[in-house]
């Protein structure tokens, strides 16, 4: 991070799911107060593709469960950091105060790295959060979801249906908001390539992020600090935040699932 500042360069981290347009819609709805005060953030990324020791045959998986390459964690780092950043993009006003983690190695050969973990979080505004991340959720595809619950309404996004956002107001029928429709915020429509009803996917979401990187590079080269102040993209601080979150989760789990403070160094 110091090097990027010294050389006046940006660093982009490919938290690719944040590039979906409905994440922008969720961010705008929360900023507009449609959910009210945020109370609960529920996150998960729990697939089932590694419910057996597939790494014994698949070299592409082996590095993920090898501490020499993966570091101190498997699914917390490889999976959970993605919905964590998506939730933080939706509700950037929330800051984690402390967390508690329990992690398991259901395929014993993966120990000490986990293939399943649960994390509880407390935020500085009094909200609470939870994360379930797993590679042994048998029968599941990605099962990456982010649900944010406010005092008036809730929203939920699921990466297997990324062009939709569930909007649920207490006492009213649940609504499914669709990408590309004119009732969405301008921010959610800005990256559309094709009209509603025609799905866009992960390649487009990544392209949306790379467009943001290009805009950030341009603004940095022009020293346009006003633009950068109100502009978001997964930057070096987002990457540092994710790494520190994983480290604190491991610290908590290895200490018997004790609560640990979350204060960025």
Backbone bond lengths (Angstrom), bond angles and torsions (degrees), N, CA, C in turn:
res aa  C-N    CA-C-N  psi(-1)  N-CA   C-N-CA  omega(-1)  CA-C   N-CA-C  phi
1 X - - - 1.455 - - 1.529 110.62 -
2 X 1.345 116.20 -42.37 1.463 119.79 178.20 1.526 110.87 -62.40
3 X 1.342 116.36 -38.54 1.461 120.34 -179.38 1.524 111.12 -65.01
4 X 1.338 117.23 -40.82 1.463 119.75 -179.96 1.522 111.01 -64.74
5 X 1.328 116.33 -37.66 1.465 119.54 178.09 1.525 110.97 -69.62
6 X 1.329 116.13 -41.30 1.457 120.35 -179.29 1.517 111.39 -61.63
7 X 1.341 116.06 -40.14 1.460 120.52 -177.87 1.526 112.62 -93.18
8 X 1.332 116.48 2.12 1.468 121.98 179.38 1.530 111.27 55.83
9 X 1.329 115.01 46.80 1.457 121.80 178.74 1.523 109.45 -120.36
10 X 1.335 116.23 150.27 1.455 119.15 175.55 1.526 109.65 -91.79
11 X 1.316 115.70 156.03 1.460 122.97 172.20 1.523 107.24 -122.45
12 X 1.322 116.58 123.12 1.458 121.01 178.05 1.516 110.39 -105.93
13 X 1.321 116.46 132.00 1.466 122.83 178.73 1.525 107.98 -107.50
14 X 1.322 117.10 128.38 1.461 120.30 -173.54 1.528 111.38 -82.45
15 X 1.316 115.48 72.25 1.461 121.21 165.46 1.527 105.86 -83.03
16 X 1.340 114.63 76.32 1.459 121.14 -163.97 1.504 116.11 -60.34
17 X 1.336 117.88 -30.57 1.463 119.55 -176.01 1.525 112.10 -68.11
18 X 1.314 117.28 -22.21 1.462 120.32 179.32 1.522 112.15 -68.84
19 X 1.338 117.45 -11.13 1.452 120.34 -179.90 1.515 114.48 -80.67
20 X 1.321 117.86 -8.24 1.465 119.67 178.42 1.532 110.56 -67.74
21 X 1.335 115.13 141.37 1.460 120.50 -175.77 1.527 113.29 -61.85
22 X 1.339 117.34 -32.42 1.457 118.61 -176.93 1.525 112.27 -72.38
23 X 1.317 117.87 -15.81 1.462 120.34 171.31 1.523 109.21 -68.78
24 X 1.324 116.12 -39.71 1.459 120.97 175.28 1.530 110.91 -62.18
25 X 1.336 115.76 -40.76 1.456 119.76 178.78 1.529 110.83 -62.49
26 X 1.317 116.64 -44.52 1.461 120.63 178.68 1.526 110.82 -61.57
27 X 1.315 116.84 -42.73 1.465 121.43 179.44 1.527 110.80 -59.31
28 X 1.343 115.85 -43.70 1.459 119.72 -178.67 1.527 111.43 -68.03
29 X 1.325 117.38 -40.66 1.462 120.94 179.85 1.527 111.34 -62.92
30 X 1.324 116.55 -40.77 1.463 119.92 177.83 1.520 110.24 -67.21
31 X 1.334 117.01 -42.86 1.465 120.65 178.71 1.520 111.81 -62.51
32 X 1.335 116.58 -32.98 1.466 120.99 179.83 1.521 112.95 -80.14
33 X 1.322 117.43 -3.22 1.455 120.94 176.83 1.511 115.49 81.97
34 X 1.339 118.21 15.48 1.463 119.97 -176.93 1.527 112.58 -68.37
35 X 1.323 116.82 -23.02 1.458 119.73 177.34 1.521 112.21 -93.91
36 X 1.318 117.20 -15.63 1.452 120.76 -172.34 1.519 110.57 76.80
37 X 1.309 116.43 -163.12 1.463 121.04 178.99 1.529 109.95 -61.10
38 X 1.332 116.11 131.17 1.460 120.38 -178.81 1.528 109.79 -75.33
39 X 1.332 115.60 131.45 1.458 121.66 -178.39 1.531 113.65 -112.18
40 X 1.330 116.22 -39.92 1.465 120.54 -172.27 1.526 109.57 -138.46
41 X 1.327 116.61 136.90 1.462 122.74 172.81 1.528 106.94 -123.96
42 X 1.322 116.19 115.33 1.463 121.27 -178.07 1.530 108.80 -114.50
43 X 1.326 116.47 119.69 1.462 121.87 -175.20 1.517 110.09 -125.15
44 X 1.325 115.57 147.28 1.459 118.74 172.53 1.521 110.47 -155.45
45 X 1.299 115.37 150.01 1.467 124.54 169.17 1.519 104.10 -145.55
46 X 1.320 115.84 97.95 1.463 120.35 -168.10 1.525 110.20 -138.71
47 X 1.329 116.58 86.52 1.465 120.42 179.02 1.527 110.10 -93.76
48 X 1.317 116.19 174.62 1.459 120.35 -177.27 1.511 114.91 -118.65
49 X 1.320 117.53 9.03 1.465 120.83 -171.30 1.525 114.42 -69.35
50 X 1.331 117.56 -17.79 1.464 120.58 -179.09 1.527 110.54 -116.67
51 X 1.340 116.33 35.86 1.468 119.09 -179.97 1.525 112.72 -72.66
52 X 1.318 116.38 -9.20 1.460 122.96 171.50 1.535 107.79 -125.43
53 X 1.311 116.53 172.49 1.469 120.88 -176.80 1.527 110.76 -76.69
54 X 1.323 115.94 64.15 1.466 120.99 -176.94 1.524 111.84 -64.60
55 X 1.332 117.07 -21.25 1.458 120.41 -178.32 1.527 112.19 -65.89
56 X 1.322 117.37 -16.42 1.464 119.93 177.72 1.522 111.53 -68.30
57 X 1.341 116.56 -25.31 1.469 121.21 178.30 1.527 112.67 -109.82
58 X 1.334 117.37 -23.83 1.469 121.32 -173.42 1.524 110.69 -109.93
59 X 1.319 115.84 106.51 1.462 119.89 180.00 1.519 111.39 -64.48
60 X 1.338 116.91 -29.31 1.461 120.64 -179.97 1.522 111.95 -65.35
61 X 1.318 117.29 -20.07 1.462 122.01 177.83 1.522 111.71 -97.50
62 X 1.313 117.46 -24.08 1.464 121.44 -171.11 1.523 112.62 -59.39
63 X 1.316 117.67 -40.15 1.462 119.59 -177.02 1.525 111.87 -64.72
64 X 1.335 116.13 -28.23 1.460 119.73 -178.34 1.531 112.58 -66.13
65 X 1.311 116.95 -25.44 1.461 120.77 -177.17 1.528 111.64 -111.94
66 X 1.321 116.56 17.58 1.459 122.19 178.66 1.521 109.04 -111.61
67 X 1.340 118.91 111.28 1.471 120.88 -175.40 1.525 114.22 -53.81
68 X 1.329 117.50 -33.29 1.466 120.65 -179.69 1.521 111.58 -56.87
69 X 1.332 116.87 -33.27 1.463 121.51 -177.94 1.528 112.27 -104.79
70 X 1.323 117.22 -39.59 1.469 121.14 -173.73 1.515 113.30 -86.70
71 X 1.337 117.72 -17.55 1.451 119.80 -175.24 1.519 111.01 85.38
72 X 1.343 118.33 -151.88 1.465 121.20 -171.33 1.517 115.01 -83.75
73 X 1.334 117.75 2.87 1.463 119.79 -172.67 1.516 110.81 -146.16
74 X 1.337 114.83 153.52 1.466 120.46 170.73 1.527 109.50 -106.77
75 X 1.335 118.32 -84.05 1.466 119.30 -170.28 1.524 113.35 -72.26
76 X 1.318 119.02 -26.90 1.465 119.72 177.21 1.526 110.54 -61.38
77 X 1.334 116.11 -42.46 1.453 119.64 179.91 1.509 113.67 -83.88
78 X 1.326 116.48 -43.08 1.463 121.52 -173.93 1.522 112.30 -73.82
79 X 1.327 117.23 -34.70 1.463 121.17 -174.43 1.526 112.88 -113.45
80 X 1.321 117.37 -55.03 1.467 120.81 -166.89 1.519 113.91 -63.98
81 X 1.327 117.41 -28.75 1.462 118.79 -179.17 1.527 112.14 -63.75
82 X 1.327 117.54 -21.84 1.468 119.88 179.64 1.531 112.24 -71.63
83 X 1.340 120.45 -56.52 1.465 118.08 176.28 1.519 112.58 -64.75
84 X 1.332 117.41 -27.78 1.461 119.49 175.57 1.520 110.26 -59.46
85 X 1.339 117.11 -46.65 1.463 119.42 -179.88 1.523 111.54 -70.67
86 X 1.329 117.93 -37.13 1.464 120.20 176.87 1.523 110.04 -58.27
87 X 1.330 117.08 -46.12 1.467 120.68 179.32 1.521 111.10 -63.39
88 X 1.320 117.06 -39.03 1.461 120.31 179.53 1.521 111.51 -70.10
89 X 1.320 117.09 -28.77 1.460 120.23 174.81 1.520 110.49 -71.26
90 X 1.323 116.83 -39.93 1.461 120.63 177.52 1.527 111.69 -65.28
91 X 1.321 116.52 -43.12 1.469 121.56 -174.32 1.522 109.68 -129.19
92 X 1.332 117.89 72.33 1.466 120.53 -174.46 1.521 114.05 -68.32
93 X 1.335 116.90 -11.49 1.457 119.68 -179.44 1.520 112.92 -76.98
94 X 1.337 117.51 -12.86 1.459 121.19 -177.96 1.526 110.77 -86.60
95 X 1.319 115.95 135.53 1.458 121.91 177.96 1.523 109.34 -127.18
96 X 1.328 116.38 128.81 1.460 120.75 179.57 1.526 109.87 -68.88
97 X 1.325 115.58 131.85 1.463 121.59 178.61 1.526 111.60 -96.82
98 X 1.338 116.53 -44.37 1.456 120.71 176.92 1.523 108.83 -157.68
99 X 1.334 115.94 164.91 1.463 119.74 -177.91 1.525 111.00 -147.97
100 X 1.326 114.23 162.95 1.457 122.31 177.25 1.523 107.88 -139.02
101 X 1.324 117.60 136.13 1.464 121.29 -174.16 1.525 111.32 -132.63
102 X 1.314 114.60 141.23 1.464 122.47 169.60 1.516 107.32 -124.85
103 X 1.328 117.46 129.74 1.460 119.49 -178.16 1.524 110.74 -132.48
104 X 1.330 115.17 150.38 1.452 121.72 -174.87 1.530 110.61 -133.03
105 X 1.337 114.81 153.96 1.470 122.10 171.89 1.523 106.63 -118.86
106 X 1.338 116.27 87.24 1.458 119.55 -177.03 1.530 111.95 -71.30
107 X 1.316 116.97 -28.72 1.467 120.71 168.12 1.526 105.53 -93.20
108 X 1.340 118.32 104.39 1.472 121.53 -168.13 1.521 114.92 -55.28
109 X 1.324 117.69 -31.95 1.462 119.93 -176.96 1.521 112.42 -66.74
110 X 1.323 117.88 -12.43 1.467 120.72 -179.88 1.527 112.85 -84.71
111 X 1.300 117.53 -16.08 1.459 120.40 179.18 1.534 109.85 -58.95
112 X 1.339 118.05 140.28 1.463 127.40 12.39 1.529 115.10 -86.81
113 X 1.330 117.96 1.40 1.458 119.21 178.79 1.522 109.77 -78.88
114 X 1.323 115.70 146.33 1.464 122.00 -176.31 1.520 111.42 -91.47
115 X 1.327 115.92 148.41 1.466 120.45 169.19 1.524 111.43 -114.96
116 X 1.329 116.11 8.84 1.466 122.69 176.49 1.520 107.62 -158.37
117 X 1.323 116.71 141.54 1.465 119.38 179.24 1.518 110.52 -157.77
118 X 1.330 114.41 150.67 1.458 122.86 174.00 1.524 108.22 -124.33
119 X 1.325 116.29 136.66 1.460 121.05 -179.79 1.524 108.82 -131.46
120 X 1.326 116.40 132.71 1.458 122.65 170.26 1.515 108.28 -107.62
121 X 1.324 116.20 141.71 1.456 121.49 -178.83 1.518 111.11 -133.99
122 X 1.315 115.78 147.14 1.455 122.64 170.77 1.520 108.05 -117.81
123 X 1.336 115.52 136.00 1.457 121.22 -179.25 1.524 110.23 -103.35
124 X 1.322 115.39 160.83 1.459 118.81 -174.06 1.523 113.91 -72.33
125 X 1.338 118.24 -10.89 1.466 120.17 177.05 1.524 112.08 -95.06
126 X 1.345 117.13 4.14 1.454 121.08 -178.37 1.513 114.18 98.13
127 X 1.330 118.02 -8.44 1.463 121.13 177.35 1.529 110.18 -71.38
128 X 1.329 114.93 161.83 1.464 120.65 177.04 1.522 108.82 -124.51
129 X 1.319 116.21 156.39 1.454 120.98 179.93 1.511 111.60 -139.85
130 X 1.319 115.45 158.80 1.463 120.84 176.63 1.522 109.10 -141.51
131 X 1.310 114.96 150.13 1.461 122.31 177.37 1.520 108.85 -135.69
132 X 1.330 116.36 128.11 1.468 120.89 167.86 1.515 106.88 -116.67
133 X 1.307 115.70 122.97 1.452 120.34 177.88 1.517 108.80 -129.64
134 X 1.331 115.98 136.74 1.459 119.26 -172.40 1.521 110.80 -159.12
135 X 1.324 115.00 149.45 1.462 121.72 170.24 1.520 110.66 -114.59
136 X 1.341 115.90 6.88 1.467 120.33 -175.76 1.528 111.53 -122.78
137 X 1.326 116.85 24.43 1.464 122.46 178.74 1.532 108.10 -81.46
138 X 1.309 115.72 77.89 1.471 122.64 -170.01 1.524 112.27 -51.56
139 X 1.329 115.47 130.44 1.458 121.68 178.22 1.508 114.68 91.91
140 X 1.329 117.27 -12.85 1.463 120.67 -177.93 1.521 110.61 -89.03
141 X 1.326 115.27 149.64 1.456 120.54 172.11 1.529 107.44 -83.05
142 X 1.332 118.55 -114.88 1.463 119.53 175.86 1.515 111.36 -79.20
143 X 1.323 115.62 -47.94 1.462 121.44 -177.71 1.525 111.25 53.52
144 X 1.336 115.47 42.66 1.459 120.27 174.38 1.525 108.46 -95.18
145 X 1.326 116.02 118.77 1.459 120.90 -177.45 1.522 109.70 -138.41
146 X 1.317 114.92 148.35 1.459 121.59 172.29 1.518 107.37 -130.71
147 X 1.313 116.65 122.29 1.462 122.30 177.26 1.522 108.04 -121.32
148 X 1.313 116.11 126.48 1.460 121.77 178.93 1.520 108.24 -117.93
149 X 1.319 115.33 123.72 1.459 122.95 -174.60 1.524 109.40 -109.52
150 X 1.318 115.80 123.64 1.448 120.87 176.12 1.514 111.54 -110.84
151 X 1.319 116.37 -179.36 1.461 120.18 -178.57 1.522 112.09 -71.88
152 X 1.340 118.18 -19.36 1.464 121.62 -178.73 1.520 113.51 -112.59
153 X 1.310 117.80 -31.19 1.465 120.91 -173.76 1.520 110.01 -159.74
154 X 1.328 115.27 170.06 1.461 122.11 178.53 1.524 109.52 -130.74
155 X 1.320 115.62 154.86 1.460 121.68 171.41 1.518 108.30 -129.37
156 X 1.334 115.49 151.94 1.464 119.90 178.15 1.520 109.66 -144.38
157 X 1.320 114.93 134.09 1.465 121.41 177.70 1.521 108.45 -123.63
158 X 1.345 115.31 139.54 1.468 122.91 -176.73 1.516 107.39 -129.80
159 X 1.324 117.03 124.89 1.464 119.05 -172.38 1.523 113.65 -70.71
160 X 1.328 118.56 -12.72 1.462 119.96 175.16 1.528 111.69 -81.44
161 X 1.324 116.32 -11.75 1.468 123.15 173.34 1.531 107.71 -133.33
162 X 1.333 117.24 63.09 1.464 120.71 -167.04 1.516 114.88 -70.85
163 X 1.339 117.39 -14.92 1.460 120.27 179.77 1.516 112.48 -86.16
164 X 1.326 116.96 5.57 1.456 121.81 -178.26 1.527 110.99 -124.89
165 X 1.331 114.59 152.35 1.461 122.04 174.37 1.519 107.60 -138.01
166 X 1.319 116.10 124.03 1.464 120.37 178.16 1.526 109.42 -82.99
167 X 1.331 115.84 130.27 1.471 122.36 179.58 1.520 107.24 -124.52
168 X 1.315 116.43 116.07 1.457 121.75 -171.76 1.526 109.94 -124.83
169 X 1.336 115.58 110.19 1.463 122.31 177.91 1.521 108.17 -98.25
170 X 1.321 116.59 132.75 1.456 119.91 -179.01 1.529 110.86 -56.77
171 X 1.341 116.17 128.09 1.457 121.48 178.08 1.509 114.86 85.85
172 X 1.346 117.35 2.79 1.460 121.34 -179.92 1.528 109.50 -126.32
173 X 1.333 117.89 159.35 1.470 119.39 176.32 1.530 110.96 -62.53
174 X 1.319 115.92 144.27 1.464 120.09 176.17 1.522 109.81 -65.40
175 X 1.338 116.54 143.43 1.457 122.17 -179.59 1.524 109.64 -118.58
176 X 1.308 115.82 138.46 1.460 121.58 173.78 1.522 107.59 -105.32
177 X 1.322 116.45 110.19 1.461 121.76 177.23 1.525 108.57 -83.70
178 X 1.321 116.15 136.41 1.464 121.63 -175.28 1.526 111.08 -111.82
179 X 1.327 115.59 139.09 1.460 120.63 176.84 1.525 110.55 -58.15
180 X 1.335 115.51 143.99 1.455 121.14 173.24 1.513 115.40 84.59
181 X 1.325 117.71 3.90 1.456 120.44 -178.14 1.526 110.75 -93.33
182 X 1.347 117.51 147.03 1.465 120.36 -173.27 1.519 114.91 -67.09
183 X 1.332 118.11 -14.03 1.463 119.06 179.26 1.531 112.45 -79.47
184 X 1.323 117.95 -5.79 1.456 120.91 179.05 1.521 110.80 -79.02
185 X 1.326 115.72 164.85 1.461 120.46 178.96 1.530 110.12 -70.00
186 X 1.325 117.67 153.84 1.472 120.14 177.66 1.528 112.80 -55.69
187 X 1.331 117.36 -35.43 1.465 120.18 179.30 1.521 111.93 -62.61
188 X 1.330 116.06 -34.39 1.463 120.38 -178.96 1.520 112.27 -78.81
189 X 1.319 117.28 -16.48 1.464 121.66 -179.41 1.526 112.68 -97.91
190 X 1.330 116.32 -14.17 1.461 120.46 -169.93 1.525 113.47 -63.20
191 X 1.330 117.35 -31.14 1.464 120.54 -175.89 1.522 113.66 -98.58
192 X 1.330 117.78 7.15 1.465 120.24 -177.87 1.527 111.45 -65.58
193 X 1.316 115.95 138.65 1.455 122.34 175.06 1.519 111.86 -107.15
194 X 1.324 115.45 -21.28 1.457 121.22 -175.69 1.524 107.74 -149.25
195 X 1.320 116.26 155.71 1.451 120.95 -174.07 1.516 113.89 -67.69
196 X 1.330 114.73 167.74 1.450 121.31 177.87 1.519 111.54 -56.98
197 X 1.334 115.97 149.47 1.456 121.25 -178.27 1.509 113.44 93.94
198 X 1.347 116.76 -19.86 1.461 122.00 175.88 1.527 107.00 -105.62
199 X 1.316 118.79 110.56 1.466 120.22 -171.39 1.524 113.36 -68.07
200 X 1.321 114.57 142.44 1.455 121.78 167.57 1.526 107.47 -108.28
201 X 1.337 116.73 154.00 1.454 119.93 -171.43 1.511 114.33 -128.77
202 X 1.337 115.78 -157.96 1.456 121.41 -172.40 1.523 112.45 -65.09
203 X 1.333 117.71 -36.76 1.464 119.01 178.55 1.523 110.72 -59.91
204 X 1.328 116.45 -42.55 1.465 120.34 179.20 1.528 110.99 -67.30
205 X 1.332 116.73 -37.95 1.464 120.19 178.82 1.526 110.61 -62.76
206 X 1.322 116.57 -42.98 1.460 119.74 176.70 1.529 110.38 -63.76
207 X 1.319 116.45 -41.95 1.464 119.71 179.13 1.522 111.02 -61.22
208 X 1.325 116.73 -37.15 1.464 120.08 177.68 1.524 110.88 -61.20
209 X 1.338 116.28 -40.59 1.458 119.31 177.76 1.518 111.35 -67.28
210 X 1.325 117.40 -41.27 1.463 119.58 -179.59 1.529 111.01 -66.10
211 X 1.311 116.43 -30.79 1.468 119.22 172.98 1.526 109.75 -63.76
212 X 1.311 116.75 -39.90 1.463 120.34 177.71 1.533 111.11 -65.50
213 X 1.332 116.26 -39.71 1.464 118.41 176.16 1.526 110.48 -59.77
214 X 1.332 116.13 -42.91 1.467 120.13 -179.93 1.524 110.88 -63.07
215 X 1.328 116.56 -41.02 1.463 119.78 177.76 1.525 110.91 -63.91
216 X 1.340 116.41 -39.64 1.460 120.01 179.20 1.525 111.32 -67.47
217 X 1.333 116.75 -39.50 1.465 120.30 177.01 1.522 110.27 -61.66
218 X 1.327 115.84 -45.92 1.466 120.34 -179.64 1.525 111.17 -61.30
219 X 1.335 116.44 -45.76 1.465 120.04 -179.06 1.528 111.07 -65.79
220 X 1.333 116.59 -36.88 1.461 120.33 178.41 1.524 110.59 -65.90
221 X 1.323 116.35 -43.36 1.465 120.05 179.08 1.524 111.50 -63.28
222 X 1.342 116.63 -31.50 1.466 120.75 179.59 1.525 112.37 -90.72
223 X 1.338 115.91 -0.82 1.465 122.10 -177.27 1.532 111.40 56.23
224 X 1.334 115.06 39.92 1.466 121.35 179.77 1.526 108.79 -87.29
225 X 1.312 116.08 80.39 1.461 120.70 -175.08 1.525 112.39 -70.03
226 X 1.307 117.44 -29.32 1.464 120.43 178.24 1.527 110.65 -63.52
227 X 1.336 116.45 -41.44 1.467 120.16 177.69 1.520 110.64 -65.13
228 X 1.317 116.99 -46.30 1.460 121.02 -175.95 1.522 112.47 -66.81
229 X 1.317 117.19 -28.37 1.460 120.64 -178.04 1.524 112.02 -62.98
230 X 1.329 117.41 -35.92 1.464 122.03 -176.80 1.527 112.82 -106.05
231 X 1.316 117.36 11.31 1.461 121.77 -174.45 1.520 109.39 -110.60
232 X 1.326 116.79 132.82 1.464 119.39 -179.69 1.527 111.10 -112.19
233 X 1.306 115.41 148.24 1.462 124.64 168.28 1.529 105.85 -163.57
234 X 1.328 118.70 159.69 1.465 119.99 178.57 1.527 110.02 -70.60
235 X 1.315 116.18 100.32 1.460 120.59 -173.00 1.527 110.85 -102.81
236 X 1.329 115.64 -170.56 1.456 120.31 -176.82 1.522 111.03 -62.93
237 X 1.325 117.71 -33.10 1.460 120.06 178.11 1.524 111.04 -67.96
238 X 1.336 116.87 -35.18 1.467 120.08 175.51 1.523 110.44 -63.98
239 X 1.334 116.63 -40.18 1.456 119.88 177.22 1.515 112.21 -64.77
240 X 1.335 116.30 -43.83 1.462 121.23 177.58 1.526 110.60 -61.35
241 X 1.331 115.97 -41.86 1.464 121.31 179.35 1.526 110.37 -59.85
242 X 1.339 116.94 -44.23 1.458 120.40 -179.96 1.517 112.55 -64.50
243 X 1.335 116.86 -43.13 1.465 120.86 179.08 1.524 110.37 -62.77
244 X 1.327 116.70 -44.14 1.465 120.57 -179.40 1.522 110.81 -65.33
245 X 1.338 116.83 -38.53 1.466 120.58 177.61 1.525 110.52 -60.23
246 X 1.332 117.02 -44.81 1.464 120.88 177.99 1.525 110.21 -61.64
247 X 1.316 117.34 -45.47 1.469 120.95 -179.44 1.520 111.53 -60.09
248 X 1.333 117.08 -41.42 1.464 120.21 -179.90 1.525 111.19 -70.63
249 X 1.326 117.10 -34.86 1.465 119.89 175.51 1.524 110.66 -62.84
250 X 1.323 116.77 -45.27 1.465 121.23 178.41 1.527 110.17 -62.60
251 X 1.317 116.36 -42.55 1.467 120.97 178.95 1.519 110.87 -59.62
252 X 1.326 116.62 -45.16 1.464 121.04 179.35 1.525 111.22 -63.70
253 X 1.329 116.14 -49.34 1.465 120.20 -177.15 1.522 111.68 -61.85
254 X 1.319 116.79 -42.87 1.460 120.65 -176.96 1.527 112.45 -73.23
255 X 1.337 116.43 -13.49 1.469 121.11 175.98 1.523 111.40 -98.88
256 X 1.332 116.87 19.80 1.457 120.16 178.91 1.507 113.46 83.42
257 X 1.338 116.51 31.05 1.478 122.69 178.83 1.528 111.84 62.19
258 X 1.313 115.86 46.33 1.458 121.07 174.68 1.526 110.17 -85.22
259 X 1.343 115.28 152.89 1.459 119.98 172.99 1.521 109.23 -67.92
260 X 1.339 116.81 135.98 1.463 121.95 175.85 1.521 108.68 -128.47
261 X 1.311 115.33 145.93 1.463 120.29 178.19 1.519 110.22 -69.09
262 X 1.327 114.43 151.12 1.460 119.80 177.69 1.523 107.88 -121.43
263 X 1.312 114.88 89.42 1.458 121.81 178.84 1.513 107.65 -126.45
264 X 1.314 116.29 112.03 1.461 119.54 -177.30 1.520 111.18 -59.69
265 X 1.337 117.08 135.55 1.472 120.14 -179.66 1.518 111.39 -67.09
